[in-house]
């Protein structure tokens, strides 16, 4: 399944879970022959406050709840067949070509221009890619 579909499924699961939770807190009242849900005052106050609060100003418990949901998205990105894994593969191939080209160019030129930092750059990018691969496992 492609990443977009995995994320769409997860978004739907999260929405469904929220709706189920919200409905479980409501009271049912018949109005004009129809069942209506009444949201309790405590829930209106709490959810309204949370809606109007920037993430950085939430309590740690509220932030932790959001982090749990964010972790579910990260699992999709860092899955072995996920987007990060594919990007790491592409970056590694590109880096291999770049390093080979750099070495080949240096070998062809009798007096190659100094390229300060290029070897350190390759090392740093390899380290970043290795870290990303570890997260994908």
N, C-alpha and C positions, 0 to 999 in steps of 0.2 A: 504494500500500500504506500502511495506517495506521501511525503511529509505533510503536504497541505491537507490531505484527507485525514491523516492521523491527528493533526491539530484541530481540524473541524470536529472530529469525533470527540476529542477531549473537551473542547469548548462546550459541546452539547451535553456531555456527561456532567460537566461542572454546573452548567445552567440547570439541568434537570435535578441535580442534587440540591441546589439552592432552592428551587421551586418546591421540591418535596419538603425540605426543612421549613420553609416559610409557611406552606399550607398546614404543616403539622402544628404550628403555633397559633393559627387562626381559629376563630370560632365560626360555626355555621349558623346563619340566620336566614329564615325564609322572608323574602320580600317580594310581594306581588306574585306569589306562587313559585318563585325561583329560589334556589339555594344560593346564598351569597356568603362570601368569606369576609369576616371582620378581623382586621389586624389589631391585636391588643395595643393599648397605648404605650406600654413599655417597649414593644417592638418598634413601633413608629418612631419613638424617641431615639432608641439605640441605633436603628438602621439609618435613620435620618442623620444622626450625628456622624456615623461612620461614612456615609455618602459625602458629607460636607467636609470631612477631615482629610487633609493631605496625608499621604502614606507616612511621611516622616514624623507626623504628629500623632500617629496611632499609638495605642499602648503596645507593649511588647507581646502580649497575648494575641492582640489583633494582627500585629505584624507576622507573628508565627503562623497564624492561620493562613495569611496570604502567601507566606513562604512555602507552606505545604503545597498549595495550589501551583505556585511557580515551579516547584520541584517536579511536578507532573509534566509540565511543558519541557523542562530541561531533559527529562528522560527521553522524550521524543527526539529532541535535537541530538542527544549524545548516544542514542541507540546505535548498535553496530551497523545498521543499514540507514542511519539517519543522516541529516544534512551535514553535521560536523565531520563525520567519518568520510563522506564524499569530498568535502572541501579539503580535508587533510590529504587525501590521496592526490587531488589535483595540485595542491601546493607542493607536495613532495616531488611530484613529477616535474613541475615547473622549476623548482629549486635544483633538481638534478641537472636539468638542461642549462640553467644559469651558471651553475658551478662548472660544468663541463666547458661551456663557452668561455668563461673567464680563464680557466686553465689553458684552453686551446689558444686564446688570444695572447696570453702572456708568453706562451711557447713560440708563437709565430713572430712576435715583435722582438727585434734585437735589443731595443731600449724601451721596454714598456713603461708607460706613464705610471707612476705610483698610484695605487688605489687604496689610500688609507681607509681602514675600517671595513673593507669588503669581506675579508676573511672572518672578521668578528661578526659581521652581519649574517653571513651564512651559518655560523655557529649558533647565533641567537635564534634565528628562524628555525633551525633544526631542533633546538631545545623547546621552543614554543610548540612545534608540531608534535614532539614526543610527549609533552604534557597533555596536549589535546587527545592524542591516541590513548593515553592512560585513562582519561575520563570516559572514553568511548567503550572501554572494556567492560 
